[in-house]
């Protein structure tokens, strides 16, 4: 059985793994300069290499839409899209997301403020109550539709099961996804 070990300052001074294969941005302190492409905009940040994407988004970039629920990948409140695929940002290192397109709830509306069809459907179907899980639910729902896993109610429930709603708005969430599915197929979003 492996034992846990704490790292001393001496351990921290040893050469950390590079954030990028070529080692660019590597610092001896275990911190790195990262370029994160978030919502279509490159954001340069200096982070500890162990920083989760969730913490980088919330604490460093001020994008608080992704929520820290369980911080163990169990609730889905931290869901964001990376290259269009749903990802639990609490379990993803920021360094692993470097150079890949990250979409948060803040990046869904278009430049004119028009909501994404999934956002609009959530509003129309009252698919939220307290709203805490809503950003993760919406991003996961978008991916669910794009993945082709929204053909019927049972499939939607199965593929959305990783996103928990403590208010139990599930019937409304399913209805919103069913509505947005057709709008997403018609448009390019």
C-alpha positions as CSV (number, residue, x, y, z in Angstrom):
1,X,0.0,0.0,0.0
2,X,1.6,3.3,-1.0
3,X,2.2,5.9,1.7
4,X,1.5,9.5,1.3
5,X,4.4,11.9,1.5
6,X,4.6,15.6,2.1
7,X,7.0,17.7,0.0
8,X,9.6,19.9,1.6
9,X,10.9,23.2,0.2
10,X,13.9,21.2,-1.0
11,X,11.6,18.9,-3.1
12,X,9.9,22.0,-4.6
13,X,13.3,23.3,-5.7
14,X,13.9,20.2,-7.9
15,X,13.0,20.5,-11.5
16,X,9.2,20.3,-12.0
17,X,7.7,18.7,-15.1
18,X,7.2,21.2,-18.0
19,X,3.8,22.6,-18.6
20,X,4.5,22.2,-22.3
21,X,6.5,19.4,-24.1
22,X,9.2,22.0,-25.1
23,X,9.4,23.3,-21.5
24,X,8.5,26.9,-22.5
25,X,7.4,28.9,-19.6
26,X,9.0,26.5,-17.0
27,X,10.2,28.1,-13.8
28,X,12.2,26.3,-11.1
29,X,9.7,27.3,-8.5
30,X,7.0,24.9,-9.9
31,X,5.2,27.8,-11.5
32,X,4.7,28.3,-15.2
33,X,3.6,31.0,-17.6
34,X,0.5,29.5,-19.4
35,X,-1.5,30.8,-22.3
36,X,-5.1,29.7,-21.8
37,X,-7.6,30.2,-24.7
38,X,-10.8,30.9,-22.8
39,X,-14.0,31.9,-24.6
40,X,-12.0,32.8,-27.7
41,X,-9.5,35.0,-26.0
42,X,-5.9,34.1,-25.0
43,X,-5.3,34.8,-21.3
44,X,-1.7,34.7,-20.1
45,X,-1.4,33.5,-16.5
46,X,1.4,32.5,-14.1
47,X,0.3,29.5,-12.1
48,X,1.6,26.7,-9.9
49,X,1.7,23.7,-12.2
50,X,-0.7,21.9,-9.8
51,X,-3.5,24.4,-10.2
52,X,-6.7,23.0,-11.4
53,X,-8.4,24.5,-14.3
54,X,-11.4,25.4,-12.0
55,X,-9.2,27.4,-9.7
56,X,-7.4,29.1,-12.6
57,X,-10.8,30.1,-14.1
58,X,-12.3,31.3,-10.8
59,X,-9.4,32.6,-8.8
60,X,-7.1,33.9,-11.4
61,X,-9.3,34.9,-14.3
62,X,-12.4,35.9,-12.3
63,X,-14.7,33.6,-14.4
64,X,-16.9,32.3,-11.6
65,X,-19.6,30.6,-13.7
66,X,-18.0,27.2,-13.1
67,X,-18.8,26.3,-9.5
68,X,-16.7,24.4,-7.0
69,X,-19.2,21.9,-5.7
70,X,-17.7,18.7,-4.4
71,X,-14.2,19.4,-5.8
72,X,-13.9,15.6,-6.5
73,X,-15.5,15.2,-9.9
74,X,-18.8,13.9,-8.5
75,X,-21.3,16.7,-9.0
76,X,-20.6,18.3,-12.4
77,X,-21.0,21.9,-11.1
78,X,-17.5,22.7,-12.5
79,X,-18.2,21.4,-16.1
80,X,-16.7,23.4,-18.9
81,X,-16.0,22.5,-22.5
82,X,-12.5,21.9,-23.9
83,X,-12.5,21.6,-27.6
84,X,-16.2,21.2,-27.4
85,X,-16.0,18.2,-25.0
86,X,-17.3,18.4,-21.5
87,X,-14.6,18.3,-18.8
88,X,-14.7,18.4,-15.1
89,X,-12.5,21.4,-14.4
90,X,-11.9,20.5,-10.8
91,X,-10.1,17.3,-12.0
92,X,-8.2,19.0,-14.9
93,X,-4.9,20.7,-14.5
94,X,-4.8,24.2,-16.0
95,X,-1.5,23.3,-17.7
96,X,-3.2,20.4,-19.5
97,X,-5.7,22.8,-21.0
98,X,-3.0,25.1,-22.4
99,X,-3.5,25.8,-26.1
100,X,-6.9,24.2,-26.2
101,X,-10.2,26.1,-26.7
102,X,-11.9,26.4,-23.3
103,X,-15.6,27.5,-23.2
104,X,-17.2,28.6,-19.9
105,X,-20.8,29.7,-19.4
106,X,-19.6,33.3,-19.7
107,X,-18.6,32.6,-23.3
108,X,-21.9,31.2,-24.6
109,X,-23.9,34.3,-25.5
110,X,-22.9,35.9,-28.8
111,X,-21.3,39.4,-29.1
112,X,-24.7,41.0,-29.3
113,X,-25.8,39.4,-26.0
114,X,-28.1,36.8,-27.7
115,X,-28.2,33.7,-25.5
116,X,-27.2,30.3,-26.8
117,X,-30.3,28.2,-27.6
118,X,-29.5,26.0,-24.5
119,X,-29.4,29.0,-22.2
120,X,-32.7,30.3,-23.7
121,X,-34.3,26.9,-23.3
122,X,-33.3,26.6,-19.7
123,X,-35.0,30.0,-19.0
124,X,-38.1,29.1,-20.9
125,X,-38.5,25.7,-19.1
126,X,-37.5,27.1,-15.7
127,X,-34.8,24.4,-15.7
128,X,-33.1,25.8,-12.6
129,X,-34.1,26.8,-9.1
130,X,-31.2,27.9,-7.0
131,X,-29.0,28.2,-10.1
132,X,-25.8,26.8,-8.6
133,X,-25.6,23.8,-10.9
134,X,-27.0,25.6,-13.9
135,X,-23.7,26.6,-15.7
136,X,-22.4,23.1,-15.5
137,X,-25.8,21.7,-16.5
138,X,-26.0,24.0,-19.6
139,X,-22.5,23.2,-20.8
140,X,-23.0,19.5,-20.3
141,X,-26.3,19.7,-22.1
142,X,-24.7,21.4,-25.1
143,X,-22.1,18.6,-25.2
144,X,-24.8,16.0,-24.8
145,X,-26.6,17.3,-27.9
146,X,-23.4,17.6,-29.9
147,X,-22.3,14.1,-29.0
148,X,-25.6,12.8,-30.3
149,X,-26.8,11.6,-26.9
150,X,-30.1,13.6,-26.8
151,X,-32.3,11.5,-29.0
152,X,-34.9,10.8,-26.3
153,X,-35.7,11.5,-22.7
154,X,-34.1,8.3,-21.4
155,X,-30.8,9.0,-23.2
156,X,-30.7,12.6,-22.0
157,X,-31.2,11.4,-18.4
158,X,-28.4,8.8,-18.8
159,X,-25.9,11.2,-20.4
160,X,-26.7,14.0,-18.0
161,X,-26.5,11.8,-14.9
162,X,-23.0,13.2,-14.0
163,X,-24.5,16.6,-13.3
164,X,-26.4,16.8,-10.0
165,X,-29.2,19.2,-9.2
166,X,-30.0,19.3,-5.5
167,X,-33.3,21.2,-6.3
168,X,-34.4,18.3,-8.5
169,X,-35.3,20.4,-11.6
170,X,-34.5,17.3,-13.7
171,X,-37.8,17.1,-15.6
172,X,-37.4,20.8,-16.6
173,X,-33.7,20.2,-17.6
174,X,-34.7,17.4,-19.9
175,X,-37.5,19.5,-21.5
176,X,-35.0,22.3,-22.0
177,X,-32.5,20.0,-23.7
178,X,-35.2,18.5,-26.0
179,X,-36.2,22.1,-27.0
180,X,-32.6,23.3,-27.6
181,X,-31.7,20.1,-29.5
182,X,-33.7,21.2,-32.5
183,X,-32.6,24.8,-32.3
184,X,-28.9,23.7,-32.1
185,X,-29.4,21.5,-35.2
186,X,-30.9,24.3,-37.2
187,X,-28.2,26.9,-36.2
188,X,-24.4,26.6,-36.0
189,X,-24.3,26.9,-32.3
